[in-house]
Amino acid sequence: MADNLSNLTKRDKDILVTLYHNRTLTINQIYRMFFPRSLEYCYSRLKKLEKVFGVINGKVLKAPLGSRDNPAGTGIEAKCYVLTEKGIRLAEKSQGLPQTRQACYNAPSDQSKLRLQTKINDVLVAVVEHGLSQELEWIDSRTLKEQYSLSRNLYLAGAVAKRGKDPNLLWYLPEHSTERAITNIFNQVSTVADEGRHQNIAVLCETTDVWKNAIKHYKSLPSHSQPILNRLSIIHAKDVPYLLWHESDRMKQVLEEELEQDLTSAEYGERRFRYTTKEGKKIAELFISDVRHVRQINHYVVQPGYEDDLIVCYCNPDYLEVLDQPVLDKLELRFVGFRPQPLLEPVVYEREWKRNRRVSFTIPEEVYSKLQKEVENRGLDTVEEFIKEMIERKTVEI
């Protein structure tokens, strides 16, 4: 095992650690996170980790029965990787963790859990792809429950936390979520809200239908039963990048460019609206479908003496459905077409320099004569000594 660990690159170890905490990753997710330069090299390296090192194992994620890609029930949606027992030990050793976890319990146990975990891990991939790893931290569900002493019975997907601040807890509602499943999720959200330790929560919905059902359920709750939180976002899963940019405070610049004017942070008494314009107009955001924020908008607009001083910026027309129609009629709406885009190369792994490897090559005569002059100028003994020095510096200057 020691030999295997010494032969693994930093990228290999990062892949193992990520699989250790997040159970599984598809080839596409690994490619986007660790090999943005070359999909071909991604395939070859994963094959080596599986066949030569024996630290990961491939699992097939089947396409849902009856879907367009799988009408007969035999199609493959993606290939996923999980850790083997050997990979678990290496991941624990590289992190200095006690050897307590077993591979059979680390990997998703069936197809539905495998699919759900890959969907959840798209949030982690988005954090990396958008170059936010230095600002935001992705916390997997098991670590989250241990770190914050949360109940193991919670169906938490994980959390996104700005460095040094409280995490934004995430729940995930997959496609075909039933009314009962939605009710259970909101019961758990209410339980966490009642404890008062976490004030920012997001419910990610895989499809539009699930999102509409979740919004409908929230609206049906009596006001005294609605979770009391600083922020409760019920958001399309595809709009997660907006949530990440919101967490990292990058949306202010986007709004300034869209409105073509500088914005200032709202005064303490108006914190429900984050920014104000020079003319004193308040800016409300619907980028992350914060239903608590929507309630504040509704309450503000229906007050007597409303002065038409509120601009509502949105990215997804669906989110306007959360507002009451009489309120919509009084608002100045501004569609923001900007969509956060992933970086072309969010993470760069330098090629690790292999020492103690013999290399043979032929030097043309005219180049050799230049090297001899350079050796004399530098006071070295031989051309070979000069070449060795250049190799150690990883540059050749003649």
C-alpha positions in Angstrom: 0.0 0.0 0.0 2.9 2.4 0.8 4.2 1.9 -2.8 0.9 2.6 -4.3 0.5 5.8 -2.2 3.9 7.0 -3.2 3.1 6.5 -6.9 -0.2 8.4 -6.7 -0.1 12.0 -7.9 -1.7 14.9 -6.0 -4.6 14.8 -8.4 -5.1 11.1 -7.8 -5.2 11.7 -4.0 -7.7 14.6 -4.5 -9.9 12.3 -6.5 -9.8 9.6 -3.7 -10.5 12.2 -1.0 -13.5 13.6 -3.0 -14.9 10.1 -3.5 -14.4 9.4 0.2 -16.5 12.3 1.3 -19.0 12.3 -1.6 -19.5 8.6 -2.2 -19.4 8.6 -6.0 -18.7 10.7 -9.0 -19.5 10.2 -12.7 -16.7 10.3 -15.3 -18.1 13.6 -16.5 -17.9 15.1 -13.0 -14.4 13.9 -12.5 -13.4 15.3 -15.9 -14.9 18.7 -15.1 -13.3 18.9 -11.7 -9.9 17.4 -12.2 -9.1 17.0 -15.9 -10.5 20.1 -17.8 -7.7 20.0 -20.3 -8.2 16.5 -21.6 -11.0 14.0 -21.5 -8.8 11.4 -23.1 -6.3 11.7 -20.3 -9.1 11.6 -17.7 -10.2 8.2 -19.1 -6.7 6.7 -19.2 -5.9 7.9 -15.6 -9.2 6.6 -14.2 -8.6 3.3 -16.0 -5.1 3.1 -14.3 -6.5 3.9 -10.9 -9.1 1.1 -11.3 -7.0 -1.6 -13.1 -3.5 -1.0 -11.9 -3.8 0.6 -8.5 -7.1 -1.0 -7.6 -8.3 2.0 -5.6 -11.6 2.8 -7.4 -14.3 0.6 -8.9 -16.6 1.5 -11.8 -20.4 1.3 -11.4 -23.0 1.7 -14.1 -25.8 4.2 -13.6 -28.7 3.0 -15.7 -31.0 5.4 -17.5 -34.5 5.5 -16.0 -36.8 2.9 -17.5 -39.1 4.4 -20.2 -37.0 7.5 -20.7 -36.1 8.7 -24.2 -32.6 7.3 -23.8 -33.8 4.0 -22.4 -37.2 2.9 -23.7 -36.4 -0.8 -23.3 -34.7 -0.5 -19.9 -31.2 -1.4 -21.0 -29.6 2.0 -21.6 -26.7 3.4 -19.6 -26.9 7.0 -18.3 -23.3 7.3 -17.0 -20.4 5.4 -15.5 -19.7 6.2 -11.9 -16.7 5.5 -9.7 -16.6 4.5 -6.0 -13.8 3.7 -3.7 -12.6 0.2 -3.1 -11.4 -1.0 0.4 -7.9 -0.1 -0.7 -9.0 3.3 -1.9 -10.7 4.0 1.4 -7.6 3.2 3.4 -5.4 5.4 1.1 -7.9 8.3 1.4 -8.0 8.0 5.2 -4.2 7.8 5.3 -3.7 10.9 3.1 -6.0 12.9 5.4 -4.7 11.5 8.6 -8.1 10.0 9.6 -8.7 6.9 11.6 -9.4 3.8 9.5 -13.0 3.3 10.4 -15.0 3.4 7.1 -15.8 0.4 4.9 -16.2 0.6 1.2 -19.5 -1.2 1.1 -21.1 1.5 3.3 -19.3 4.4 1.5 -20.8 3.6 -1.9 -24.5 4.2 -2.7 -26.3 0.9 -2.2 -28.7 1.0 -5.2 -29.5 2.7 -8.4 -31.9 5.4 -7.0 -29.3 6.4 -4.3 -26.5 6.4 -6.9 -28.5 8.7 -9.2 -29.5 11.0 -6.3 -25.9 11.3 -5.1 -24.6 12.2 -8.6 -27.3 14.9 -8.8 -26.3 16.3 -5.4 -22.6 16.2 -6.4 -23.4 18.6 -9.2 -23.4 21.3 -6.6 -19.8 20.4 -5.6 -18.8 20.4 -9.3 -20.4 23.8 -9.8 -18.4 25.2 -6.8 -15.1 24.0 -8.5 -16.1 24.9 -12.1 -17.0 28.5 -11.2 -13.7 29.0 -9.5 -15.3 29.5 -6.1 -13.3 26.9 -4.1 -11.3 29.6 -2.3 -14.4 31.5 -1.3 -17.0 28.7 -0.7 -16.7 25.3 1.0 -18.8 22.3 0.0 -19.7 20.2 3.1 -21.0 16.7 2.4 -24.0 15.5 4.4 -22.1 13.1 6.7 -19.5 15.7 7.6 -22.2 18.3 8.1 -24.2 16.2 10.5 -21.0 15.3 12.5 -19.7 18.9 12.6 -22.9 20.6 13.6 -24.4 17.7 15.6 -27.5 17.4 13.3 -29.8 14.4 13.4 -28.7 11.5 11.3 -32.3 11.1 10.2 -32.3 14.3 8.2 -32.3 13.9 4.4 -29.7 16.6 4.0 -27.9 16.8 0.7 -25.0 18.9 2.1 -24.2 22.5 2.6 -22.4 25.4 1.0 -20.6 27.7 3.4 -18.7 30.9 2.8 -15.3 30.6 4.5 -15.7 31.4 8.2 -19.5 31.8 8.1 -22.6 29.7 8.9 -23.4 27.1 6.2 -26.4 27.3 3.8 -28.1 23.9 4.4 -29.3 22.1 1.3 -32.1 19.6 0.7 -32.7 18.0 -2.7 -36.0 17.0 -4.2 -35.4 14.6 -7.2 -37.7 14.2 -10.2 -41.0 12.5 -9.4 -40.9 13.6 -5.7 -44.3 12.8 -4.2 -46.4 15.1 -2.0 -45.4 13.0 1.0 -41.7 13.4 0.2 -42.1 17.2 -0.2 -44.0 17.3 3.1 -41.2 15.4 4.9 -38.6 17.7 3.6 -40.5 20.8 4.8 -41.1 19.1 8.2 -37.3 18.7 8.5 -36.7 22.3 7.4 -39.1 23.5 10.1 -37.4 21.3 12.7 -34.0 22.7 11.9 -35.5 26.3 11.8 -37.1 25.8 15.2 -33.7 24.9 16.7 -32.5 28.4 15.6 -28.9 27.4 14.9 -29.1 27.6 11.1 -30.8 30.5 9.3 -30.1 29.9 5.7 -31.7 26.9 3.9 -32.2 26.0 0.3 -34.4 23.3 -1.2 -33.2 22.3 -4.7 -35.8 20.9 -7.1 -34.7 18.8 -10.0 -37.6 19.7 -12.3 -40.1 22.5 -12.8 -43.0 20.4 -11.7 -41.3 19.5 -8.4 -40.5 23.2 -7.9 -44.1 24.2 -8.5 -45.3 21.5 -6.1 -42.8 22.6 -3.4 -43.9 26.3 -3.8 -47.6 25.2 -3.6 -46.9 23.3 -0.4 -45.1 26.2 1.1 -47.9 28.6 0.3 -50.5 26.2 1.8 -48.7 26.3 5.2 -50.4 28.5 7.7 -48.3 31.6 8.5 -47.5 30.3 12.0 -46.3 27.0 10.5 -43.9 28.5 7.9 -40.2 28.1 8.9 -38.8 31.2 10.5 -35.5 31.7 8.8 -33.3 34.5 7.5 -33.4 32.9 4.0 -35.4 30.0 2.6 -34.7 29.4 -1.1 -36.9 27.0 -3.1 -34.9 26.9 -6.3 -34.5 25.0 -9.6 -31.4 22.8 -9.4 -30.2 24.2 -12.7 -30.0 27.6 -11.0 -27.5 26.5 -8.4 -24.8 28.8 -9.9 -26.9 31.8 -8.9 -27.0 30.5 -5.4 -23.3 30.1 -5.3 -22.6 33.6 -6.8 -25.1 35.0 -4.2 -23.2 33.3 -1.4 -19.9 34.7 -2.7 -21.4 38.3 -3.1 -20.6 38.4 -6.8 -24.1 39.4 -7.9 -23.7 43.0 -6.9 -21.4 43.7 -9.9 -23.9 41.9 -12.2 -26.7 44.1 -11.0 -24.7 47.2 -11.3 -23.9 46.3 -14.9 -27.5 45.4 -15.7 -28.9 48.6 -14.1 -26.0 50.7 -15.4 -25.4 52.5 -12.1 -23.6 52.0 -8.8 -25.4 50.3 -5.9 -24.9 50.9 -2.2 -25.7 48.4 0.6 -29.1 49.1 2.1 -29.3 50.8 5.5 -29.8 48.6 8.6 -33.6 49.1 8.7 -33.9 48.0 5.1 -31.7 45.0 5.1 -34.5 43.0 3.5 -33.5 44.8 0.3 -29.7 44.4 -0.1 -29.0 47.4 -2.3 -30.3 50.8 -3.2 -29.7 53.0 -6.2 -28.5 56.6 -6.1 -32.1 57.7 -6.6 -33.1 55.8 -3.5 -34.8 53.0 -5.2 -34.6 49.6 -3.4 -33.4 46.5 -5.2 -34.9 43.1 -4.6 -33.5 39.9 -6.1 -35.3 36.8 -7.2 -32.3 35.0 -8.5 -32.5 32.3 -5.8 -36.3 32.2 -5.2 -36.0 33.2 -1.6 -39.6 32.8 -0.4 -38.9 34.6 2.8 -37.7 37.5 0.7 -40.8 37.3 -1.4 -43.0 37.6 1.7 -41.2 40.8 2.6 -41.7 42.1 -0.9 -45.5 41.4 -0.8 -45.7 43.0 2.7 -43.8 46.1 1.6 -45.8 46.7 -1.6 -49.2 46.4 -0.1 -48.5 48.9 2.7 -50.4 52.2 2.4 -48.3 54.9 0.8 -46.1 52.6 -1.3 -44.0 55.0 -3.5 -43.1 52.7 -6.4 -39.5 52.7 -5.2 -38.8 48.9 -5.6 -37.1 47.2 -8.5 -37.3 43.4 -8.7 -34.6 41.7 -10.7 -35.1 38.1 -11.7 -33.5 35.5 -13.9 -36.2 32.9 -14.2 -39.8 33.9 -15.0 -41.0 30.9 -12.9 -39.9 32.7 -9.8 -42.3 35.6 -10.4 -45.2 33.1 -9.8 -44.3 33.2 -6.1 -45.4 36.9 -5.9 -49.1 37.8 -5.6 -50.6 39.2 -8.8 -51.7 42.6 -7.3 -48.1 43.0 -6.1 -46.7 42.2 -9.5 -48.8 44.9 -11.1 -47.2 47.5 -8.9 -43.6 46.4 -9.3 -40.9 47.5 -11.7 -39.6 44.2 -13.0 -36.1 43.8 -14.6 -35.1 40.6 -16.3 -31.4 39.9 -15.9 -30.2 37.7 -18.8 -26.8 37.1 -17.2 -26.0 33.5 -16.3 -22.9 32.5 -14.3 -20.6 30.6 -16.6 -18.0 28.0 -15.5 -14.3 28.8 -16.0 -12.5 27.1 -18.9 -9.9 25.8 -16.5 -10.9 26.2 -12.9 -8.1 24.0 -11.4 -4.7 23.5 -12.9 -2.6 20.5 -11.8 1.1 20.9 -12.6 2.7 17.9 -14.0 4.6 16.3 -11.2 8.4 16.0 -11.9 9.6 12.5 -11.9 13.1 12.2 -10.4 15.6 9.3 -10.7 14.5 8.7 -14.3 17.2 8.2 -16.9 16.6 10.1 -20.2 18.6 9.7 -23.4 18.6 12.1 -26.3 20.9 13.4 -29.1 22.1 17.0 -29.3 22.8 18.4 -32.8 26.4 19.6 -33.3 25.5 23.3 -33.7 23.5 23.2 -30.5 26.3 21.4 -28.7 28.8 24.1 -29.6 26.5 26.7 -28.1 26.2 24.6 -25.0 30.0 24.5 -24.7 30.2 28.3 -24.8 27.5 28.5 -22.2 29.4 26.1 -20.0 32.5 28.2 -20.2 30.6 31.4 -19.4 29.0 29.8 -16.3 32.3 28.2 -15.1 30.9 24.7 -15.2 33.0 21.6 -16.0 30.9 19.7 -18.6 27.9 20.1 -20.9 26.2 17.3 -19.0 26.5 19.3 -15.7 24.9 22.3 -17.4 22.0 20.2 -18.8 21.4 18.6 -15.4 21.2 22.1 -13.9 18.7 23.2 -16.5 16.6 20.1 -16.0 16.4 20.7 -12.2 15.2 24.2 -12.9 12.7 22.8 -15.5 13.9 25.4 -18.1 16.5 25.4 -20.8 18.0 28.8 -21.8 20.7 28.9 -24.4 
